[in-house]
Amino acid sequence: MSVWGKETRTGALSTEEIRTICSEGLADVPLDGKRILVLIPDYTRHAPLDLFFRIFYDEIGTRVRALDYLIASGTHVPMPYDQTLTMLKLSASDHQQKYGKVRFFSHDYKDRASLTSIGTISPDEFHDLSGGHLREEVNITMNRLVLEYDQIFIVSPIVPHETAGFSGGNKYFFPGIAGLELVQLFHWVGALITNPDINGVKHNPVRAIIERAAAFLTVPHFSFCFAVGNQGLACLYVGDTWEAWEKTADCSARIHIVYRQKPLKQVLGLAPKIYDDVWVGGKVMYKTEPVMAEGGEVIIYAPHIKEVSFVHGEAIKRIGYHVRDYFVNQWDRFKSESKLILAHSTNVRGIGTFLDGVERPRVRVSLATSIPEDVCKAINLEFRDYRTIDVEEWRANQDEEHIVIDKAGQDLYRLK
């Protein structure tokens, strides 16, 4: 199918331009009388989901047999109904009176009854796809709800990503609505490659695994891929998922990768409110690690964060945050742990060494959150009292090597 779209080098696409691109893309697909399922991100992503919701309903709401939404929450907490309405800027009466035809679902990876197998990747193929990092047979499971529909839409914001290089596209299937087995494995592949070497790299082994898994799905799908800039959508491409993702990832690389002349010694990263635990707040570290000087410090400033992880907190507190080699060089000790948790752990802690029983991270990571000091130390991160940090004073005193980053976790920082 064709890919419709537009990119702006200055400012942002207007609402009318977005509506026109969506309309042209929708006109390219026979939808009358069809059952449509729309995959959307949860509240931890920057995306004007309310706009797309209204455009879809205006364009095809009366023509299709069903127009339902599945929140691709991955391994996050499933979103309740009221939170979904808030994210879409709907009231309960709006839903009941104007959009009563629409149903909302939220993926829960722990609900095994909701999953179905769509295929298997052999050990040899997985070894090839992973760049030789792992040799595993993998059963590909995903939310069985997708098989009840004639067509799937993916609404996909795209930014540089610590595991897949860039987010979005078929990543909304894996991990968005997937079972845990494949998700754990490709996250660990990404961790073995390391965040500095994969973040912002479009083609890589993890993306190859995701695309191979998506090829097992027989339900037709296409995507609405976009990159969110400071003023709105910098681009929007609608059509074949791979092609739309490719074009949007190029746009994201242009607007979401910030190049610096010198390594940074200290970053005060102001985490947005949508990052409400360290599980997602860790993006502040992921996006700045590649530009940090040896021995530098990344401060995750987020007074609103009170939890390490709403879903995975117990496991993280047991394991702590460590560099990759801490796990690899003690594999017998950690091989039975969740590879998803190990991947998150080492991505937040960053790269470093583990020699003769001594762990030496390259970068210091400090939490200026509402998580108590004893918990920070127990999970092997440093503590800073956010009440002693005057953000405006830090901003006034920043220089080439010490900076404050607003909305930290969105843009990737690299050396020029």
N, C-alpha and C positions, 0 to 999 in steps of 0.2 A: 504494500500500500504506500501511498505518497506520505511525505512528511511535510506538514504545514508549520510555518513558524516565522518568527521575527526576532531580531536582536537589536538592542539599542546601545550605542556606545556612550551616550550621555542620558542622564535622567532615567526614566522608567517607562515601560509600556503603559498606555492609558487603559482604563477599564474598557473602553470601546474597542481598542485594538485587541485586548485579551478576548473579549467576547467574539470578535470577528474570526480570530484564529481558531478558537474552539468550535465555532459554527462551521467553518470550512472543514475542519478535521472530522467532525461528526457527520457532515454531509457525505463524506467519503466511505461511510460504512452503512450497510443495510441494517437498520435497528427497529423498524416498525414491528410491533408485536413480540419483540424479544425480551428476554429476562436479562437485566444488566446488573452486575455487581461492581461497585466502585471501591477500590482499595485506597485508603487515605492514611496518612501518618497520624500518630497521636499528638498530644499537646506539646511534646518536647521538640518539635520541629518548627522552624520559621516558614509559615506558608499561609496565604490568604484563602483558607479552605472554604470560608463562608461565600466568597465570590464564585468559586468553582461550583459549589453546591447549587447556588441560585442559577448560574448559567446552564448547568446540566438540566435542571428542572424546567427552566423556561424553554430550552431547545427541544427536549425529548420527553419531558414528563408525561405528557398526554398521549404520546405515540407508543411508548414501550409498555410491555406487560408488567414488568417490575423494574424498580430503580432503587436498589438497596445498597447499603454502605457497610463495609467491613473495615474496622480500624486495624491496621497492620502494626500491632503493638510489639511484635517480636518477643523479647524476653522481659518487657516492661510489664507493669501491673495493667490488667485489662481496664479499659475506661468505662465507668458507669454512665448510665443514660444522662443524668443531669450535667455531668462534665462534658459529655459529647455535645449536648445542646449549647453549652457555653462556648465551646471551641468553634462551633459553626454559627455562633451569634443568633441562635434561635431561642424563642420562648417555647414552653410546652404547648401553649395555645397555637403558636405558629405551626408547630409540627402537626398537631391534631387537625387544625382547620384547613391550612393551605397545602401542607406536605404530608397528609395522612397516608398517602400511598407508600411513602418511604419507610423502610425498616433499618434499624441500626444494629450492628453486631460488633463485638470486640474480640479479637483473637486471644486465646489463652493457651499458651504452649504446653501447660501442665495438664490440660484436659485431653487425655489420650483418646477418649471416645470421639472427640471432634476431629481427629486426624485420620488420614488415609494414605496409603502408599501409592505412589505414582511411578515407581521404578527403582532401579538399583544401579549404583556405580561400582564397577569391579575394583578390586585392589590395584591392579595394574593401571587401569585408567585413572584412578584417583592419584596414584603416584605420579603419573605424567602431568595431570592437571595441576597438582600442587607444587610443581617444579622440583619433584624429588624429595619433598619434606616428609610426607607421610604415605604409607601404603595401607589403606583401609578399605574394606567393603562397606558401602554406605547405603542404607535403605532411605530413599527420599520420601519423606512424609510432609504433608501439608494439610491445611484446614479443608475438610471435605466439602464445606459449603460452596467452594468455587465450582464444583462439578455439577451444581444444580442450576447453573446459569448458562446463557448462550454466548455472552460476551462479557469480558472484564475490562474495566478502565483502571489505569493506575495514575493517581495524581501524585506527582513525584518532585518535590524540591530536591535540588542537587547541590552538594557542597563537598569539598575534600573530606576524606574519611580515613580513619586510622586503621581499619581492617580491609576495606574493599577498594581503597584508592580514592574513589568518589562514591558518594551515596547514591541511592535512587535506582530507577529502572527496575530490573528484575530482582533487585534486593528487596523489593516490597513483597516478593514471594518468599525469599530466603535471606534473612530470617523473619521477615514481616509476618507471614502467616504459616510458618513452618514448625515441624517438630524439632526436638533438640539435637538429635544425633548429628545431622549434617552441620547445623549451626555451630555446635561445639568444635567440630573438626576444622571448619574453615576459619573460625576465629583463632584457633591455635596456629594454623598455617600462617595467618597474618602476623601473629605475635612472634613466631620464629623468624619471619622476614624482618621484623621490627617496624615500629611506627615511622621513624625517620625515612626508611627506605620504601615505604608503601603509600604513605599519606600523600595524596595529590598526584599519584601515578595512575594513569587511566587504565592501562593494560597490565595485569599482574595475575599471579596464580589464583588468588582468592576470587577475583572477578571471573576468571575462567571456570572455576568450580560453580559459581552462582549461575552463570549462563548455561553450563551443561545441565545442571539440575532443572532449570526452567524449561529446557528443551523437552523434558518428559511431559509437560502439561499440554493437553490436547485442546483445552478450551481457548478459543481465540482471544487475544488481548491486545490493546494498544494503550499508549501512554500520553499523558499531558505532563511533560517535563519542563521544569523552569528553574532559574537561578534567581534568588532574591538578593537584590542589592540594597544600598542604603535608602533609596527612594522608592523601592517597589520592585517589580519584576524586570530584570535586565534582559531576559529572553524568555521565550515560550516556544516549545516545539511539540507538535501533536502528530502522532502516527505510530508506525512500527516502534516497538519498545526499544530495541537495540539502537536504531538510527536516531530516534529522538534523544535517547540517553547520551549517545556519542556527541551530538551537536551541543547539548546542554552542558555536558562535562567540559567541553572546550570553553564555553562561555564562563562556567564557574571558575576554571583555571585562570581566566583573565581577571575576574573581579574578586575572587576569594583567596588568591595567593598573594601575599605581601612580601616583597623582597627587601631585605635590609643589607646595607653595606658592611656592617660589623656585627659580630655576635653580641647577644644581649647578656648582661650580667644579672639583671633582675627584672622580672615582669610582675606587675600587679594586675592580674586578670579578673575583671569584674564579670562574674557569671550571670547571665540573664535569669530571671525568675523561673523560666520554663525548665531550667536545670535544677531540679528540686532534691536531688541526692547526689552523692559522689559518683554513683554509677554513670550518670550523664554529665555531672559537673566536671568529671575527669577530662572532658573535651578541652578544657582550658589548658591542661598539660599537653594533650595530644597535638594541639594546633601550634604550640609555641616551642616544643622540645627541639625541632630541627634547627632553630635559630639560636639556641641557648649556648653560652660559653661553658666550658668545663668548670664545674663548681658553682655555676650560676643557680639562681633560685626562681622558681615559679610559685607565685602565691595565688591560690584559688580563693578569691575574695567573694564570699557568698554567705552573708549572715543569715539568709533565709534557709540554708541547708541545715537540717537537723539529723539526717540519717545517712549512713554510709550507702545503704541500698534498701529500698522498700521490699524488694524481692529476694536479693541474694546476700543480705547483710550478715546472716549467721555464718555462711561459708567464708565470706571475705574476712570477717573478724577472726575466724579460725586460722586462715592461711596468711593474712596480712598482704602488704604490697611489697613486691620484690622485683629485681631485675630478671630478665629472661634466664640468664645463666645460673641463677640461684635454683631455678626449677630443673633446668636441663641437666645440671651437674649433680642433682640429687633425685634423679627421675624415679628410682625405686620408692622413694618416700612420697612422691606426688603423683605417680601415674594413675592412681585410682580417683584422684580429684577431678572435678569438672574442668574440662579444658576451656570452657567459656570463662570460668572464674579465673583460671590461671592467665588467660589472655588479657582480661581486664586488669588484673593485678599488675602485670608487667608493663602494660601500656601506660598506666597511671604513674608507675614508679620510674619508667624510662629505661634506657639502655645503661649498661654498666658491666661490671665484672664480678665474678665469685671465684676467688682463688684461695686455697688453703683455709677454707672455712670463713673467709672474710668477704663480705659483700661491699662493693664500692659503686654506688650509683654515680652516674656522670653529672646529674643535676639534682639539686635539692627541691623537694616538693612540700609546700607548706599549706595547711588548711586554715584559712581565716573564716571559719564558719561557726555555727552554733553547736558543733560536735565538741564535746568536752576534751580537754587536754589529755587526760588519761587514755581515752579511746584513740585519739590520734597517734599517740606514742605506741599503743598496743598494736596498731595496724601498720606501724613502721613508716608513718608520715610525720612531718614536723607540725607543730602547733603555733599559730599566731592568734593573739586575741584581736578580733576584728574591731573591738571598741577602742583600741589604741591606734588604729590606722585612720588617718585623716586623708581621705581620697583626694580632696582638692589640693591639699598640701603636696601630696605625692605628684599630682598632675602638674603643679606649678614648678616642681623641682626636677622633672624628668629631663633626660638628656639622651644622647645616642645609645647609651648602654643600659639605661634604666627607664622603663616606659610603663605607662598605664594603658591597658587595652579595654575599651568599652565593648560590651557584647562579646566578651572573650569566648572562644569555642566555635565561632562561626568562620572566621578567616584563618587560613594557614600561613604561618610565618616561616620563611626560608631565607638563607643567605643568597645574595645575588651571585 
